[in-house]
Amino acid sequence: MLPDGSYLAVMPTPKETVRHGQARAAGRTLSQPPQGHTVRIIQYTVTIKPRSGLPRTETFRLVTSLLDPQLAPARQLAMIYHQRWEIENGYAELKNRLRGAGFILRSKAPTLVCQEIYALLTVYQALCALKAHAAEHSGTDPDRISFTVTVQLARLNTTAQAAADPGTLRTSRREVVQELLDSLLPARRDRQCERLKKPSRNTFDVKKRDQPRTLSNVHYALKVTRYPLRPAQTR
């Protein structure tokens, strides 16, 4: 057990999983724990309070290789995992908003394709660094810095900086940062997505066109729980 309520466990190798499974099936108890990778388990609950309807609580278990609770507190990791869907925004920024609609890689040779992709990733990293700098400068959540506006400002200012000196570049960056802060996105709201439509062989109701849309704005409450220790087993 760790001070923040998480605990360490062993993720066994496939071979060890089979060996211990065969021992359990035969009614035997192996004296040594399985060999494998040491991981950290964070168990927490998420309470969802919708605007309409009753609140509900769900239990999650997060497995991580970050073993130090001081460097990676349990609550912080749980909140970061809760925002894992935002990686889809990163994919959209790189594939659609930066590259442009209908744009395909122009290179035909594999080496040139790698070079072109590397260039896109380099520009994307630079734009994200600019967003992070603007957010840090004002103490704002980076999620509120618009990537589309960042791309537009970069295109407008880059062409005029071919022979700029360091002082001019610093001034230009301050102006771009201020324009980004003047175009902040609204704060993100906690939402839930009701599962109504799935592929065939599902157990969810099908959403009808004339069915009114349910309210999706909710309030989340997250609580890390301690995993109860079982008494040591004796042979």
Buried (B, 14 or more C-beta within 10 A) or exposed (E): EBEBBBBEBEBBEEEBEEBBEEEEEEEEEEEEEBEBEEBBBBBBBBBBBBEEEEEEEEEBEBEBEBEEBEEBBBBBBBEEEBEEEEEEEEEEBBEEBBBEEEEEEEEEEEEEEEEEEEEBEEBBEEBBEBBEBBBEEBEBEEBBBBBEBBBBBBEEBEEEEEEEEEEEEEEBBEEBBEBBBEBBBEEEEEEBEEEEEEEEEEEEEEEEEEEEEEEEEBEEEEEBBEBEEEEEEEE
